[in-house]
Amino acid sequence: METHTTPSSNVRCNEGFTLSLKKVMVLAVLTLTAYFSYAQFKPAMEASVLNLRMSNDMPFRVMIDGISINTTDSRATISNLTPGRHFMQVYSIDNSWGFECLDNAYRGYIDINPRTEAFVTVMLGMNKIKFDRVVALNGFPITRPGMHNWVAQNQPGPGQCGTPVVQAPVTPPVPLPMHQNDFTQLKATVAKASFESTRLSVLKQALPYNFFTTQQVSEMMSQFWFESSKLEVAKMMYPKTVDQYNYYVINNQFSFSSSVNALGDFIAMNQ
């Protein structure tokens, strides 16, 4: 027996399919709308609050990531702060000379946890910040980070009067030294040069793109013959050394005390 589909049944199938397709499309639109709404408001949901004070309770000014925060009071509250590491500059205000003088109190980094309110003290004269209390915005206390000393490079000295110059950090706080395999190749290239001046030129080509350890500096100095060249290498590589606190080891490469004194004077002038 042959089966025939009536036109009315085809119409009902098509209408049912169209209705189902519309439901799927509406659901997809609602899902995408909810996703983009969450993505848009997620930063606000994770925003934190930072409360600052000076250890001497004196007025100060503060900049976060190069943006000046309008405050000249002894307290500062920064709301809607994005979680993560920020570059912060704090200047104490001194009006004792009849005009406003800004002294550098802190210039470095601060780490902010998501959805928290942090109470931080700037330790005057130490270039350090101390986390007094960190509270989750839902009311539950969390672990206090303690003392931070994220010091940025090229830190200006105290006693800087007038409007502070904003210098955003352009290098990571802890640069990585040259990989030992690459450094071995650099030493071999330097050693192949026939003249002392050529060896210095090869080293100068590598300096702008690499950092070094004190031990690597000592090894590089051993590739040079003359005392004057060793001293020049020590001075050249000092700004690119990641553990400058160990630089006294370099003195073992010198044969004369005059070179040790010359390097000491150089380091004192470039701290």
Beta strands, then each sheet from edge to edge (+ up, - down):
strand 1: 48-54
strand 2: 60-64
strand 3: 67-69
strand 4: 75-81
strand 5: 84-94
strand 6: 101-112
strand 7: 116-123
strand 8: 128-136
strand 9: 147-148
strand 10: 150-151
sheet 1: 4+ 1- 7- 8+ 9-
sheet 2: 3+ 2- 5+ 6- 10+
end
